[in-house]
Amino acid sequence: MNDMRIAERDVETNESKISARKVQVYYGTNHALKDVDVDILDKTVTAFIGPSGCGKSTFLRCLNRMNDTVASARVEGTIKLDGENIYDAKVDPVQLRAKVGMVFQKPNPFPKSIYDNIAYGPKIHGLTRSKSELDGIVETSLKKAALWNEVKDRLDSPGTGLSGGQQQRLCIARAIATQPEVLLMDEPCSALDPIATAQVEELIDELRSQFSVVIVTHSMQQAARVSQRTAFFHLGNLVEYGETGQIFTNPKDPRTESYITGRIG
């Protein structure tokens, strides 16, 4: 019951950063996501877990309107960021994506210098007035992504020349350079080796002091290590959502238990 009381308190004190109600996603005639209701908290890491094709990445992509880029996709329901419906006609998706940054499964630095990878977003969004301000954002973003010490002497080198783990931290630095409030990560470690994965996980833990972080992961161990809240998706449904310890040790739904113990997946 404790967990229920905590959840109620979160809603009462309005700590939710993102609030989704009755979200449906269709790809053509395929009903990919059904009736998702969830409140994602600020300054918290929330993990989305579940078998492949269960809807977790689809829902993540709803949170910054990335599904807008898929011609056959249709999203219904409401998703609010700080109380504002992000699917409202007056919301500019480009501005939304500056507020809700995204890091993808495979590191995808631009074919530019390390400096320009970070500077690109602040430039196009008009966040700086001078070269020295831009220099400051580049340095701060690389420091927040725990990459500054490794690259500070070669900011003019191509971002594509970094190791896989460094490239992914560069992409995280690029995402936080526009000063977002939410950071979405779609399986950010699946292409990385164990050492780089540990570095990114440590980074995620540090980032939650400043952002609401939402991570899709195929690794239950990773979800247990990095998140405070976990949502379990199965066959397009959000089956269960709650405090991570409770989801992993005392799930309320038999489907969650079956997935966690390896019986489905």
C-alpha positions in Angstrom: 0.0 0.0 0.0 2.9 2.3 0.6 3.7 2.5 -3.1 0.1 3.5 -3.8 0.3 6.3 -1.2 3.5 7.5 -2.8 2.0 7.6 -6.2 -1.1 9.5 -5.0 1.1 12.0 -3.3 3.1 12.6 -6.5 -0.1 13.3 -8.4 -1.5 15.5 -5.6 1.6 17.6 -5.3 1.7 17.9 -9.1 5.2 16.6 -9.4 4.5 15.0 -12.8 6.5 16.4 -15.6 4.7 14.5 -18.3 1.1 13.3 -18.0 -0.4 10.9 -20.6 -4.0 10.0 -20.7 -5.8 7.4 -23.0 -2.9 7.5 -25.5 -3.5 5.3 -28.6 -1.1 4.9 -31.5 -2.0 3.4 -34.8 0.3 2.5 -37.7 -2.2 2.3 -40.5 -4.6 -0.3 -39.3 -2.2 -1.8 -36.7 -3.2 -0.6 -33.2 0.3 -0.4 -31.7 -0.5 1.2 -28.3 -3.7 1.0 -26.4 -5.0 3.3 -23.7 -1.8 4.3 -22.0 -2.2 6.4 -18.8 1.0 7.4 -17.0 2.5 10.3 -15.0 6.3 10.7 -15.5 8.0 12.6 -12.6 10.6 15.3 -12.8 14.2 14.7 -11.6 13.6 11.0 -11.9 14.8 8.2 -14.2 11.8 6.2 -15.6 12.5 3.0 -17.4 10.2 1.4 -20.0 10.7 -2.3 -20.2 9.0 -5.2 -22.0 9.5 -7.7 -24.9 10.4 -6.5 -28.4 7.5 -5.0 -30.2 5.5 -4.3 -27.0 5.1 -0.6 -27.6 7.8 0.9 -25.3 9.7 2.7 -28.1 6.5 3.7 -29.8 5.3 5.4 -26.6 8.8 7.1 -26.0 8.5 8.5 -29.5 5.1 10.0 -28.7 6.7 12.2 -26.0 8.6 14.4 -28.4 6.3 13.8 -31.4 8.8 11.7 -33.3 5.9 9.6 -34.6 4.9 12.7 -36.6 7.7 11.7 -39.0 6.0 8.4 -39.8 3.4 8.9 -42.5 1.2 6.0 -41.4 1.2 6.9 -37.6 -1.8 8.3 -35.8 -1.7 9.4 -32.2 -4.8 9.9 -30.1 -5.3 10.9 -26.4 -3.5 13.7 -24.6 0.1 14.0 -23.5 0.9 17.1 -21.4 4.3 18.6 -20.6 4.0 20.9 -17.6 0.3 21.0 -18.2 0.4 21.9 -21.9 -0.9 19.4 -24.5 2.1 18.8 -26.7 -0.2 17.7 -29.6 -2.0 21.0 -29.6 -2.0 22.7 -33.0 -0.1 25.7 -31.7 2.8 23.6 -30.4 5.8 23.7 -32.8 7.4 20.2 -32.8 10.9 21.6 -33.5 10.6 23.8 -30.3 9.2 20.8 -28.4 12.2 18.7 -29.4 14.5 21.3 -28.0 12.7 20.9 -24.6 12.4 17.1 -24.9 15.8 15.9 -26.1 16.4 12.4 -27.5 19.3 10.0 -27.7 19.0 7.0 -30.0 20.0 3.4 -29.9 23.1 3.7 -32.2 25.4 6.7 -31.6 24.7 9.1 -34.5 27.0 12.1 -34.3 26.8 14.6 -37.2 29.7 14.4 -39.7 31.0 17.6 -38.1 33.6 18.5 -35.5 33.0 17.6 -31.8 32.5 21.4 -31.2 29.9 21.8 -34.0 28.0 18.7 -32.9 27.2 20.4 -29.6 26.9 24.0 -31.1 24.4 23.0 -33.8 21.3 22.9 -31.6 21.9 26.1 -29.6 22.7 27.9 -32.9 19.5 26.9 -34.7 17.4 27.6 -31.6 19.0 31.0 -31.1 20.1 30.3 -27.5 23.4 32.2 -27.7 24.3 35.8 -28.5 28.0 35.4 -28.9 30.9 33.0 -29.6 31.9 33.1 -26.0 28.4 32.1 -24.9 28.4 29.2 -27.4 31.9 28.2 -26.2 30.4 28.1 -22.6 27.5 25.9 -23.7 29.8 23.5 -25.5 32.0 23.2 -22.5 29.2 22.8 -20.0 27.4 20.2 -22.1 30.5 18.1 -22.6 31.2 18.3 -18.8 27.7 17.2 -18.0 28.1 14.3 -20.4 31.4 13.4 -18.7 33.3 13.8 -21.9 35.1 17.2 -21.6 38.4 15.9 -20.2 38.7 13.4 -23.0 38.0 15.8 -25.9 38.9 19.3 -24.7 42.1 19.3 -26.7 40.5 18.1 -30.0 37.2 20.0 -30.3 37.9 20.5 -34.0 38.3 16.8 -34.7 35.3 14.9 -36.2 32.8 13.5 -33.8 32.7 10.3 -35.9 36.4 9.6 -34.9 35.5 8.9 -31.3 35.0 5.5 -29.8 31.4 4.1 -29.6 31.0 5.0 -26.0 32.4 8.5 -26.5 30.1 9.0 -29.5 27.1 8.1 -27.4 28.2 10.6 -24.6 28.7 13.1 -27.4 25.1 12.5 -28.5 24.0 13.0 -24.9 26.0 16.3 -24.7 24.4 17.3 -28.0 20.9 16.6 -26.6 21.4 18.6 -23.4 23.0 21.5 -25.2 19.6 23.0 -26.0 18.8 23.0 -22.2 16.0 20.5 -22.4 13.8 19.6 -19.4 13.3 16.0 -20.4 15.8 13.6 -21.9 14.5 10.5 -23.8 16.9 7.6 -24.4 16.0 4.7 -26.7 18.1 1.8 -25.7 21.2 4.1 -25.4 23.6 1.3 -24.4 22.6 -1.6 -26.7 25.4 -0.9 -29.2 28.1 -0.3 -26.5 30.5 -2.6 -24.7 30.2 -3.2 -20.9 32.7 -0.5 -19.9 31.0 2.2 -22.1 27.6 1.0 -20.8 28.7 1.4 -17.2 29.9 5.0 -18.0 26.6 5.9 -19.7 24.6 4.4 -16.8 26.7 6.4 -14.3 26.0 9.5 -16.4 22.2 8.8 -16.5 22.3 8.7 -12.7 24.0 12.1 -12.5 21.7 13.7 -15.1 18.5 13.0 -13.1 19.4 15.8 -10.7 18.7 18.2 -13.6 16.3 16.4 -16.0 13.4 14.0 -16.1 15.1 11.0 -17.9 13.0 8.4 -19.7 14.9 5.3 -20.9 13.8 2.4 -23.0 15.9 -0.6 -22.2 15.8 -4.3 -23.2 17.9 -5.0 -20.1 16.0 -5.5 -16.9 19.3 -5.4 -15.0 19.9 -1.9 -16.4 16.4 -0.8 -15.5 16.9 -2.0 -12.0 20.3 -0.2 -11.8 19.4 3.2 -13.2 15.7 3.9 -12.7 13.5 5.0 -9.8 10.2 4.2 -11.6 9.5 1.4 -14.1 6.8 0.9 -16.6 6.2 -2.6 -18.1 4.6 -2.8 -21.6 3.2 -5.9 -23.2 1.4 -6.3 -26.5 0.7 -2.6 -26.7 -0.6 -2.2 -23.2 1.0 -0.5 -20.2 0.5 -3.4 -17.8 2.1 -2.0 -14.7 3.9 1.2 -13.5 5.4 2.0 -10.2 8.5 2.3 -8.0 11.3 0.2 -9.6 12.0 -1.9 -6.4 8.3 -2.8 -6.2 8.0 -3.7 -9.9 11.0 -6.0 -9.7 10.4 -7.6 -6.2 6.6 -7.5 -5.8 4.8 -7.0 -9.1 1.0 -6.7 -8.9 0.2 -8.2 -12.4 1.0 -11.8 -13.2 2.2 -10.7 -16.7 4.9 -8.5 -15.1 6.0 -11.4 -12.9 6.2 -13.7 -15.9 8.4 -11.3 -17.8 10.7 -10.5 -14.9 11.2 -14.2 -14.2 11.8 -15.0 -17.8 8.6 -16.9 -18.6 7.6 -14.4 -21.3 9.7 -12.2 -23.5 
